[in-house]
Amino acid sequence: MTALLGVELAGRTVLVAGGGPVAARRVHALLAEGAHVRVVAPAVCEPIADLVVAGAVRWVDREVVPSDLDDAWLVHTATGDRSTDQAVVAWATARRVFCVDAGGPRRPARGTARTPATTRAGDVLVGVVSTGGADPRRSVQVRDALATTLREGRVDLRARRQRTPGQGRVVLVGGGPGDVDLLTVAGRRALAEADVVVTDRLGPTAVLDELPDDLEVVDVGKTPGHHPVPQAEINRILVEQAQRGRVVVRLKGGDPFVYGRGGEEVLACREAGVPVTVLPGVSSAFAAPAAAGIPLTHRGTVGAVHVMNGTDGWSAAALTGLRDASCTVVVLMGVGALPGLAAHALADGVPPSTPVAVVEEATLGGQRVTRAPLDGIVGVAAAAGVRAPAVIVLGAVAAPGLLEPDGHAQPVVDLASPDTPAHDPAPPATMVR
């Protein structure tokens, strides 16, 4: 019967008998664990030779003998010669030192220990071995399945240890446009390791329902015109929680560095000496149009994109791009500013026929797309009851039917007919949600 045991090898001598490719793989793994590796073999392959030259491994240039095992905490034999490997196993057994026998494709391993198939998630190491005969193929398959579960953050990975003040950290996670499935694997794993989550109103808030019930969640969400928790207070919360020794995840909608004030939060952490990392997210500036079937660039139509904050008003570059149809303009946080933006653009010479699309609740079940030319979008949006959160797309790519085959575009909105709905129907089941 085989039992799984974690062994601390850092700073301890491990003997590797053999110098071929199999031995080289094991040598690299042992060095990664901090072991002092001594290789005994009359010849070594290039990867081991490189390690010897670098001073990472000691090489004894001869056949292995019993005395080589005297100071070893662990022995690994991979000579490729059955009788030699069996002899090394016997010498190790006599010394009560565990020995891993690499065996081979035509013979079973005879050692007293096995190397598990392993995977890591943060500071958690998971190993898989079979309890009967050695079955490395099955162990790897099980390991890979577990690795997927860990990468996706489906397991509570919080460290159950006493938190040391000053040893915490902050992770800014870009949550994407709203659909939990568009949260990155790295972001989901960070949530699984968090002691506290500081979250916004937007983004994949439904993921919070999947987290442990005892996880502390701090809601600092903002709504248009209403900021109950100012940015300076959010910065203070992040720093204070980390200084208590906690792993703090700042869950933000979209990408932290695209109108997400992520830079301000990074500066606040660094000024306080708090370690901080940023996990990029899928920005709604790109995800919302894609979910609505609007390509921001399209060969033969437009090849540049300009992203702007609606509350800041037009830039000269954005207006120039719309006037000469040289770029697509994506406006975030622009629903309330839409009347002013449209009036300004028209007054500045942007063609009244410029297509405009407003994408509400992108990637979620309530996604809706409202379309009209620039000179009619304000009235159409008002009649449709367009509300934030929404992303506004201006330019030729926002025209209805752009991606219809054979160039036979069928307009989704017919402004000439009062019976035609002013918005696209609900997205089909095949659309990204």
N, C-alpha and C positions, 0 to 999 in steps of 0.2 A: 504494500500500500504506500502511495506517495503522498507526502504532506508538503504544502507550500509554505516556504519560510523566507522572510526577508533577511538578507545578510548585509551587514555594513562592511564594505570593503575598502573604504577610503583610508589611505595610509598603510594598508596591509599588503603583504607580498602574496602574489598569485603566480603560480608556475603554469606556463603554457608549453606543453611538449608538442613540437611540430612547428613548421614554418611556412605552411602552404596557405592558400586562400581562405580555407575554413578557419584556420588558426588566426589569420589576419582579421577576420570579422569579429572574432571573439576578443582579440586584443584591443581593438577599437572600442568595443562595448565596455570592457573592463577599465580602460583608461578614462572613459566618460564617467565612471563611478569613483574615480580617484584612486584606484588600486595602483600599487607598485608592481609592474608586470616584468617578469623575467621569462624570456623565451629561450628554450634549449632545443637546438636543432642543428644538424650539420649544414643546412642551407636554409635561407629564408626568401620569400617572395618579395617583390618590389615594395608593396605597401608597408611591410614590416621593416624592410631595410631603410625606408624613408624615416620611420619612427626612430630607428636606432641612430641614424645620423643626426636627427633632431634632439637626441638625448631623452626621448620620452620612454624608451624601452631599453632594458639591458638584454643583450644577446650573448648566450654562451654557445660557441661554435663547435658542437660535438653532439654525439648521441646522448640521450637522457640516461641518467644513472640514479639509483635509489637515493643517494645523498642529496640530490637536487630538491627533494621534497621536504627536507628536514625543517626548514624555516617557513614553509608555505602554509597559509591559512586555507587556501583552496587550490585545487589542481585541475587543469583542463588539458586533456590529451586529444590531439588531432594530428597524429603522425601519418595517418593513412595506412600504416602497417598494423595488421590485426594483432600479431604477437606482441609488438611493442606497446600498443595501447592497452592490451590485457595486462601486461606486466606493470605498467604505470598504475592501473586501477588496483592491482594487488598490492603494490608498494604503499599506495595511499590508504588502502583499507587496513593494512597492518599498522599504520601510524595513526589511525582514526582521524584521517583528514578526508573530507568530502572531495570526490573527484567526478568531474563531468567528462564522459566519454563521447566524443562526437560521433562515434560509430561510423556508419557509411551506408550507401544505398543498398548494399547487399548483405549487411549484417546488423544485428540489433546492438544497441548501446548497452554496455555492461557496467557503467559507472554507478556510483552511489548518490549522484545528484544529477539534476537536469536543469538546463537553461530554459526558462519559460519564454513564451512569446509575450512581449511586454508592450504597453502603451502608456503614455503619460498624459495627465491633464493637470496643469499647474504643478503643485507639489505632491500630487497623488500618482503613485505608480501601480499599475494593474498588471498582474502576470497570470498566464494561463498554462497549465500543464495537464496532461492526462494522468489518471490515477492507475491505469493498467499499464500496458506496454507503451513505450514511447510512440506518440502519434503526432509529430510536428505539424503535419498538414492541417489536421483538425484543430489543433491549438491555435494556429495562425488564423483560421477562419473565425473561430470564436473571438479571438483577440480583436480582429478587424471589426466585428459587429459591436463589441464593447466600445472600441475607439470611436465609432460613429455616434453612439449614444452619448459619450462624454463630450465629443466635439460640439454636439448640438445642445449641450447644456441641459440635458434631460435628467440630470442627477444633481442633488444638492451637494456642492463641492466646498461649502464653507468650512474653514478650519475650526475645529472644536478645541481651541486652546485659549489660554488667557491672553488677552490683547495687551501688548506693551505700548504705553503712550509714546507717540512719535514714530511708530513703526507702521502706520497705515499708509494707504495710497488711494489715489483717485483715478478712475477710468471713465473717460468721456466716451459714451457709446452712441454712435449715430444709429437711430432706430429705424430709419427709412420713412416712407410716406404714410404708413398706417397699418398695412397688412402685416400681421405677425410673420408670415412666411417670407417677407422681404427683409426681415432683420437678419443680419449676417450671422454666420455660425460663430465667429469670434465674439460678437456682441452677446449672443445667447449664452455662450460659455462664461463670459464675464458676469452676467447676471446670476449664474449658478454659483459663483464664488463670492458674491456680494454679501456684506453684513447689513448694508443700508442702500436703498435706491432713492435717488433724488430725481423726480420725474416731472416732465412737462405735460401739458394738456394734449398736445398733438403727438403723433408717432404711434408706435404699436403698444398702446396702453393695455390691450387685452392680454399681453404676455404676463402682466402682473398677476393675473388669476392663476397662472401656472406655477408661480413661485411659492416657496414654503409659507405657511400661515404666520409663522413667527418672524418673518423678515420685516424689518422696519422700512416703511415707504413714506417718503416726505414729498408731498405734492406742492410744487411751486409753479404750477401752470398759469399761463397768462391767457387772457381773452382780449380781443380787439378793444383798445381803450381802457382796459382794466388790468393793472399789474399789481395784485395784492402783495406779492413778494418781489421787491426790487432786486435788480441784478447784484448790487453790493451785498444784500442779505444772502442771496444764493451762494455767492462766493464765500461768505463767512461760514455758511453751513457746511460746504464741502471741506474747507480747511479744518474746521473744528472737529468734524466727524473723523477725518483722517488722523488728526493729532491725537485722537483717543485710541488709535491703534486699529481702526476699522478699515475694511475694504469698501470703498464708496463708489458706486456706479452712478454716474450722471446720465440718465437716459433721456436723450433728446430726439425730437422728430427730425427726419431728414438726415443731413450731415452736420456735425458740430461746427464745421468751418464755413458753411454756406448760410449766412444770415442767422447763425445759431448762437452767436456770442461765445463760441467755444474758445476763441483766442483770449477773451477776457478772463475766462475761468482758468485757463492754463497759466496765464500770468499771475493770477491770484495765488494759485497753488505753488508756483515756483518761487514767488516772493516770500512765501511762508515756509519754504524748504520742504514742501510736501511732494513726494514723487507722483507724477501724473503722466498718463498715457492717453492717446486718442485712437479710437477704433472708428475708421470712416464708415459712413452709412450711405444709403442710396438717397440722394437728394430729391425732394419732390419737384425741383425744377426740371429734372430729367425724367423721373418716374411718372409724374402725372400725365404729361403729354404722351408718353409711351403707352400707358395704360388706356388712354383714350384713342389710341391708334394714330397719333400725330407724330411723324418723324421730325425731329428738330432740324436735321439736315437731310437733304434728299438730292441725289445727283441730278443735275439739270435744273434744279429749282433754287436751292440755296445751300451754301456750304459753311456758314458761320452762325454762331449763337451768342446772344448777349443776354445775360441774366441781371435783373435789377430789382431793387426794393421799391415797391410802389409808394411807400410813404416818403421816400426821398425825392420823388419826382423824376422827370426825364433827364437823361444826360444827353449831351450833344451827339455822342457816338450812337446812342440808340435811335435817336430821331433821324440821323443821317442814314443809318442802316435800313430804316423803314421807308424813307423817302426814295432811296434808289433800289429797294428790294434786294439788298446785298446780305441781309442777315435776318434770322428769326429772333424776336425779342420775347423773353419769358419774364413775366412780372410776378414776384412773390409778394404776399401781403398787400394786394392791390385792389381788393373788392371795394372797400370804402372809398378809395381814391379814384375808382374807375371813371366817374363823370369828369373830373378834372383832367385826368390823363388823356381821355379821348378828346376833350375840347382843345387841350394844348397841342396834341399831335395834329389835329386837323388844322389848327391855326398856323402850325409850323410847316404846312405843306405836305404832310403825309397823305397819300391818296385815300379818299373816302371809301373806296372799294377794298381797302386792305382787309383780308380775312382776319377775324378774331375768334378765338375759342376760349371759353371759361370752363375749367374742369374742377368740379366740386367733389370733395371727399374721395379723392383719387385712390384707387386700389381697394376701396371698401365697398360694402354692399350698397351704400347709397350714392355711389358714383354717378354723376350726371354731367353731360357736356352741353353747354349752350353756345350757339354759334350765330354770328351775324357780321356784316361788314362794319368797319370802324365807325361810320356815321350812323349806324343803327344799333350798335351793341349796348349802349346805355339803356335805351328803351326796352330792348328785348330782354336784357338781364333783369331789369326791374320787374317786367311783367312775369318773368319766370320765377321771381323770388330768389335770385342767386344770393347765397350767403357764404361767408368764410367758414371753414378754410377752403380756399380755391386757388388755382394757378391759372394765370391768364397768358395765352399764347397769341402773339401777333405776327403776321407774315404769311407768305404764300403757302407754307406747309399747313396752316390752319384751315385751309379751304376744304369744305366737305367733299368727300369722294376722291381725294388725292390718290389714294392707294387702290382705287377700283381698277380692275384689270382692263387692258386695251385702251386706257385713257378715257373710257366712257364714265365720267364722274357723274354720280347721281347726288344732287344736293340733299343734305339731311334737313336743312331748314329752308323753306320757301317763303320769303318775306312777303311775296305778292299774294299769298293765300292766307286769309285770317284763320282758316281751319287747320293749318299745319302747325304742329307743336313747335315751340321755340327752342327745343333742346333735343339732343339725341336720346333714343330709347335706352333703357337699361342695358349695360354691356352683356354680350352673350356669354355663355358658360365657359367658352374657351379663352376669354379675355383674362389677362393677369388681374388678380384681385388682391 
